[in-house]
Structure formats: C-alpha cells, structure tokens
C-alpha cells in the first residue's frame, strides 16, 4: 500500500504521470495490478494521469 501512496504523492508533487509498468500476462504482475487498482481507491487521484 505504501508504494501506491508514494506514487500518488510523487505524481501530485511533481506534476508528472504515475506509471506502473506491470504486464497483465505475467501471473505475479497480474496480482499486483489488482492490488494497485484496489489501493488507488484509497487516494484522491483527481487530476492525475
């Protein structure tokens, strides 16, 4: 969770997009994608890419 929070905070502070380089066809990364989508709901991402 902390790394998603860090990404959102840095994207907001820098004005740069937050990019998660994850491949949905790799089983482990597919699980991470699910977690990212869940954890992003805990943060205000208004105005972020």
C-alpha positions in Angstrom: 0.0 0.0 0.0 2.8 2.4 0.8 4.3 2.2 -2.6 0.9 3.2 -4.2 0.6 6.1 -1.8 4.2 7.1 -2.6 3.5 7.0 -6.3 0.3 9.2 -6.0 2.1 11.7 -3.7 5.1 12.0 -6.1 2.9 12.3 -9.1 0.9 15.1 -7.4 4.1 16.9 -6.2 6.0 16.6 -9.5 3.1 17.1 -11.9 4.3 14.0 -13.8 2.2 10.9 -14.5 2.4 7.9 -12.2 3.3 4.9 -14.3 3.1 1.3 -13.0 5.0 -0.9 -15.5 3.1 -4.1 -15.0 2.4 -6.9 -17.5 -1.1 -8.4 -17.1 0.1 -11.6 -18.8 2.6 -12.3 -16.0 0.8 -14.0 -13.1 2.6 -12.2 -10.3 2.2 -8.8 -12.0 -1.4 -9.5 -12.7 -1.9 -9.9 -8.9 -0.1 -6.6 -8.4 -2.4 -4.9 -10.9 -5.4 -6.0 -8.8 -3.8 -4.6 -5.7 -2.9 -1.3 -7.4 -6.5 -0.8 -8.6 -7.8 -1.6 -5.1 -5.3 0.7 -3.3 -5.8 3.6 -5.7 -9.3 3.9 -4.5 -7.9 5.0 -1.1 -6.3 8.1 -2.6 -7.5 11.3 -4.3 -6.3 10.8 -7.9 -8.3 13.8 -9.3 -6.2 15.5 -12.0 -3.6 12.8 -12.1 -2.7 10.6 -15.1 
